[in-house]
Every structure is written in C-alpha cells, then in structure tokens.
Amino acid sequence: MHIEVKNLNKEFGSFHAVQDVSFEIEKGKLIGFLGPSGGGKTSILRMLAGLETPTSGDIFFHGKRVNDLPPQERGIGFVFQNYALFKHMTVFDNIAFGLKVKKQNKAAIKERVQYLVELTGLKGFEHRYPHQLSGGQRQRVAFARALAPEPQLLLLDEPFAAIDAKIRTELRTWLKDMISELGITSIFVTHDQEEAIEVADEIMIISKGKLEQKGTPWDIYKNPQTPFVASFIGESSLIDNIQCFKGYEDVPTNEGIKALIRPEYIEVGKSGEIVLASATMDASVKHLHFRGSEWMVELEIEGQKLITYRSLEKDVLHPGEQVKVLIHRAYLFNEEKSWIMENPLKVDPLPVYI
C-alpha cells in the first residue's frame, strides 16, 4: 500500500498533538516512527488506522482519501503493545477471529491459520491459551492475528515494549524477516533508537508533533537536518564554545553557534598514538565505563566535557591520565542553519607522532 499524508493536524482541546505533518511511504517499506514519549507518534498511527479523526489534513491510501473510512474498511492490521489477546480463546481462535468476523468458510480459515502458525513459529501451541504462553509467544499471536485478514498495511504501537530484552532482540530480527517475506507495508512506533535503527528501512523522527526528518537510519545518523535530530540520535557532547578547540578557532563567535560532537568524531590516545600533531589537544581522562566491546571515555578539555570510545585492543586509560585528543569533525548549528564541519587541520604535510 502506498501512503500519502498531507498537512495532518490533530488537536486535543488546546493541545496541538500533531502539527502540519506530511510524508509519503512506498509500498512494502518498514517504517519506524521514532521520538520521545508524547511527541505525536501514536496519534499519527491512530489517525492512519482510523481510530482518531484528524483535525485537518488528508490521508491517502493508493491515491484514495480515507479520512472518512471506518477502521474495518481501511485494510489495516493493528498490533498493540499489550497484545490485546482474547484470554478465553486459544491461539488458533485468536488468530482466526478476524476471519470468522468476515464469515470465511472453515476450510479457508484453517488453511490461513495454519500458514500463520508456521510463519510465526507457533506450531504446537495452537490449543494453548494466552496465560500459557510467554510474552514473546503472546506477541507472535498478536502479529498472526493482525495478519490473518491479509491487510495491506500493518501498524504496530510499541510492539516490543512489554517483552524482556533478550526476547525483544530476537523478535526484532524475526519481525524484519517476516515483513520482508510478506512484502506488507508496515509502520511501527518506538522510542528505542536501537530498535528503530536495527529494524526499519526508513525512520521518521517525530518530536513535539512535528516531523523533524525522514530517511534511512544511516542518512539520519550521518546527516542530521535539525539540532533536535543531531542530539536525539546517538550519543553526543553539546559544546557552547567550539572555538576553544584546535581547528575550530575561526568559527564565528557572534552568530549563536553551538556544536554537537559525536563520540566517533573524537580520537583519543596516549603519547605517540595519534599522527596529526597540528590538530591534537591535551585532555584529562575523567571517567571510564566498560561497555563490553569497548571503553566509553569521559574527557575534559578547556573546561569542556566530551565523550568518546576506545578499543579494548589498545592500552587501558586511567582516570586522571593526560592524553592527546583529535576532533575530526563537529556538527554546528544555530537558529538559522546547521552543517557539518571537518577539522581543517587534519591534513599535515607529513605525519608527526606526538
């Protein structure tokens, strides 16, 4: 299903929950609505489903305006974060529910349910009740039930929120593979960056009712278009006076420019480890945090605090140790524009180890 949303608004009394949002989604894409809680993600999802009526704006499915269509006529499957299974029904009957409502014949229902039981890894659980299943299994039943009527659009509202971390990771991979196999257009709401980046083909960053940016996870991470996106995606250090760092002295001081510096933009090393002498600065190690695959290093330079990473393969740093730091690039912004600035001192005529 191709989806087009034009100038969508939703007001709850004096609260403007969704503000002039427009976007398009190609058929078969898996889209993540990502943003802080209360930002408008679920309101948009519910308007797509027909569970909320837009205050203004239009929603089109395959070129047809659906604002006035009831949910049951939109061709949508909806998966809620609390599963919303029928406790008195078996797995088979939960999955078959929508098909029975449509009065399909028993043979067709049985064939469709058996296919979905296989697809969702629930074979052998058909006659169990929800209370006899794990959280991950209940969520799979919810997926299967939503898919049973063969919807054109699958909507998922925080689908993994009620599941423990290990099962959540497994379900992410399973969901992406399943939707890819089915080729169904899907949208899921989450506030978990890792989840959105791992699962989605494209991400829409939504905050305070506005669509901040839409793109692939890689594009959004590497090329944030607004200060909010730059600060929300990934870890970063906010710097008020970037001019105190080597290579950035010429950044204007009278234009309200601030900087966000991501950990991977920062190189830290002991004496002799960093090649570019002209661009390095002295720093002090404040804290170290073991992250399993690497160290997270908190640094202080000229009274500014920075966060970076260091490989476990390199010599261990220690709190209070003096080190060398090179800032490769920074994300600069003010109220009018934003841009990425490479450190102009990064290229030395000849390597000089310090």
N, C-alpha and C positions, 0 to 999 in steps of 0.2 A: 504493500500500500504506500503510495506517495502521499506525503502530508505537507500541507502548506498552512501556516498560521500568519495572519496579518493583523498587526496593531491590536494585539489581545490585551484587554484590561479586565481586572477583577477587583471590585471594591466590597469590603465588608464594613458597612457604615462609613466611618471617616477613615478607615484603614485601607490604603491602596496596596493590595497584596501583590498584584501583577500590573506592571506599568509598560504599556505600549510595546509588547514583545512580538517580534516577527522572526520566523525561521522556516526553513524547508528541510524535510527528511526524505532521503531517497528510499525507494522500496528495498527491503531486505537488510537495511542497516540496523545495527545495535547501538543505540544512543544512550549515553549516560547524562542525566540531569544532576549536576554536581554543585554543591554550595552549602553555606552554613544553614543551620536549622532556622526555620521561619523566613527563608529567603524567597519563597514563592514556588518552589519546585513541585510540591504536591498539588498546589492549586492549579498549576498548568496541566498536570497529569489528569486531575479530576475533570477539568473542562474538556480535555480531549476525550475522556471516557463518557462525557455527558452527565456526570454526577454533580457538576456545578455549571451554572449558566454564566457565560461571560457578561460583564457589564457593557462592554463594547468590543468590537473586533470580530474577525471571522476565522473559522476553522474549515479547511477543505480536505476531504479525502478523495484522492483520484479526481480532483477538479470539481467535486460536488460539495457545496456548502452544507455542513452537517449541524450547524448551531441548534437547529430546532428538532433534530432527530433524537429520540429517546435512546438510552444506552443499549437496549436489546436490538436496536436496528443499525448499530454502527459497525458491527463485525469485529468486536473487541473482546479480548480475554484479559482479565484483571487478576493480578496476584497481590494479595495484601501481606503486610509484614507479619501479621498474627495468624496466618494460614486461613482462618475463617472456614475451617472444615466443619461438616456436619457430624457432631460427635456420635450420633445414634446410627450412622451409616458406615458400612465397611469401605475399604479402599476402593473396591470395584464400584460400589454405588455412588461414592463421592465423585469419582471420575465420570461416571455415566449420567450424573444428574442433569447437566445441560442438554444432553442428547435426548433424555426422556422428556424434558420440557418441550423440546422440538418435535416430540412424538415420532421419533425414528423407530424403525422396526427392530425387534430384539436381536436379529442376526447382525444387522449393521452396527448396533450398539456394542455387541460382544466383540466384534472384529476390531472396532475402533479402540475400545478399552484395552484389549489385549495388546494392540500395537503400542499404545502409550505406556502400558505397564512395562513392556520390553524396553522402550525408548528411555524411560526414566529410571530404570534399574530397580523396579519394584516387583519383579516376578517372584512369586511365592508369598507375597504379602496381601494378595487380593482380598482375602477374607478377614483380615485384621481390622480393628477399629483404631481411630486416631490415638487413643490413650495407650495403645500397644506399640506405638511407633516412636522412634527417636525424632528429635527436632528436624534433622536433615531429611528423614524419610517423610515426615509430615509436609515439609516444604515441597518435596518432589511430587507428592499427591496434589498439592495446590497447583503446581505447574501443569501437571497432567490434566487436572480438571479444567483449567483455563484454556488448554489447547484442544480439548475434546471436540468442541463445536467447529474446529478449524477456522479460528478467527484470522482476519487479515492483519490485525495489529495486536501485539501483546504489551500490556502495561504492567510494570512491577514497581510497587511502592516499598522501598527499603526491604527488598526480598530476603536479605540475609541478616537482618538486624537481630533476630531472636535466636540465632544459631551460634554455637561456640566457635572459637577462632579456627581450630583445625578443620572442622567440617565446613566452615564458611569458605576456606581456601579451596577445598575440593569441589564445592558446589559452583564456585566461580568458573573454574575450568569446564566443568560439566555443562553449565548453562551456555557458555560461549560456543562450545562444540555443538550442543543440541540446536541452538538457534541458527547456527551456520548450516547445519544439515537440513533444517526445515525451510530456511530461506524466508522466515517471517520477520517483518518489520517490528522492532521491539524498542521500548523505552523503559529505562529503569531509573528510579530516584535513589540517590545516595548522598551522604555527606562524607563518605570514606574515599579519600583521594586514591589510595592504593587500589581499592576495588574498581573505581571508575577507570583508572589507567590500565589495569590488567584486563578488564572485560570489554570496554566499549570500543567500537570502531571510531566513533566521534564523541566528543564531550561538549556539553553546553554548560558554561559556568553561569550560575544564576545567583544574584545577590540583591537584597532589598527590592525584590520584584522586577529587576531588570536583567536582561540577557547581556552579560559582560563580554563573552566571547564564545565562538563556536569553532571547533576544529578537531583534528586528530590529537590524541594525547601528546604526541611528540611536538606538534606545531605549537600547541598551547604552552607546553613547558619551555620550549626554546625561544618562542616569540610571543610573550605575553603582550596584549594590546592595551591593558589598563593597569594602573598601580594595584588595584584590588587583585587581579589575576596573578600578577607577579608575586604578591605577598601571600596569596592563598595557596598556590600550587608549589609544593616542595618546601624545603626549609630555606630560610634566608635571613640575612642580617640587615636591618634598616640603619642607614648612615645619614646623618644630617649634614655633615661637612666632609664630603668626599675629597675636597681639595687638600686635605692633610695627608692623603696617600700618594705615594710616588706614581707619577704618570697621569695623575688627575688634577694637578695643580692649576691647570688652565680652565677648568670648569667654572663658568661664571658664578659669582657669589651673590649676585643681586637679582636672581631670577627664581628664587624659591625652589631650587633644585635639590631633590633628595636622591638617595641611591639605595638599591637593594642588591646585595651581593650574595649569590648562591654559594654553598659550600664547595661545589665542584669548580667554581671560578677561582678558588684560592689554593695556592700551592704552599705547603709548609715543609720545612726541612731543617736538619742540623747543618752546621757549617760544612760546606763542601758538597752539599746535596743539590743545590739549585744553581742552574747555569747562568742566568741573566743577572749580573751584578747591578746593572744600572737601574733595574726596576724593583729590586728587593728592599725590604724594610726589616728593621728589628722588631721583634714582638716577644711577648711573655706568655707562656702557657699558664692558663688559669685553672682549667679543669680538663679531665679526660673521662670519656664514657665508653665502656666496651660495648660494641654493637653486634658482637658475634662474628661478623665478617670483616669488621674494620673498627678503628677508633674514631669516635667523634671528639674533636679537639676544640675547646673554647680558648680563644686568643684575646689578648688586649694589645692594641696599637694606638699610641697617641690618645689614650683615654677612650678609644672606641672598642667595642666588643665584636668579635667575628666568630663564626662557627665554620669549621671545615672538617674534612675526613682525612685519615691517614691509614695506609695499608698495614696489615699485620705483618707483612713481609719486611717492613722497614724497622729500624731500631725504635724501641719504645721511647716516647717522650715522657717527661715528668712535670707535674705542677711546679711552677716557679722557674722552669728552664727557659733560657733565652734562645730563640730560634729565628730563622730567616723566613720571610713571607713574601710571596709574589701574588698580586691580584691581577689575574689575566683579563677580566672584563667586569663591567658593572652595568646594571640596569638603572638608567637615570630617568627621572620623571619630575614634572611639576604640574600645575593645574591645566596647562595647555597642551602638553605633548609628552611622549615617552619614547625612549630609544635605548639601544644597547651600545656601550662604548668600549672598544677594545683598548687595552693599555698600550699607548703609543711607544713606550719604552721597551716593549717585549723583544724587539729585534736588535740585538747587539751586533756590531761589526764582526766580532769574534767572541766565542764562548769564554766567559771568565767565571771560574768557580770561586765561591767565597765561603 
